[in-house]
């Protein structure tokens, strides 16, 4: 039977069992193909993610292994005093670990502070934030602030997740810095050493809760 709709002649469609089976077969093939491609893409993405994560963890472990040797060079029988995650609002920034002889911090050198970063940061921003925090501990002469900022901008690189920066306060009062296990620089200014590490360890720190974690008191 032919019907008319909107001025056009239309022939009715007869849905036979064979037509239905043909439709189901084709639809199933398309669906299976689509699902397989989606699954393959997801699997590949997961593989890349896991591989990169494993690479970061491997590099992180290597950097910390070298750091342990570097720390023990300046801090005899160095052991962990305390550790904690430093977060800014909702973002984890770095894990901090404080090392001292026999794991006992005596509020004086030698000791070491290792920061393992959890996100990307510009080295320049790290230096600028460090100077701001040092100023919170007390007045700093403009000449010293400019000099220290320049030194830190040279020492601190841009960092990504897994990068490790370690600062060591030696018994002589100097500061030695390592980046991913490689020595970056040494600063002989004793005042700089005191003010720099006071960012985290002073009673006047802007992050008292994080300080407690580093000192193993949390």
PyMOL commands that set and color helices and strands:
alter all, ss='L'
color gray80, all
select helices_A, chain A and resi 17-74+123-136+142-155+190-201+208-214
alter helices_A, ss='H'
color red, helices_A
select strands_A, chain A and resi 2-5+8-11+78-88+91-101+111-117+164-169+175-179+182-187
alter strands_A, ss='S'
color yellow, strands_A
deselect
rebuild
show_as cartoon
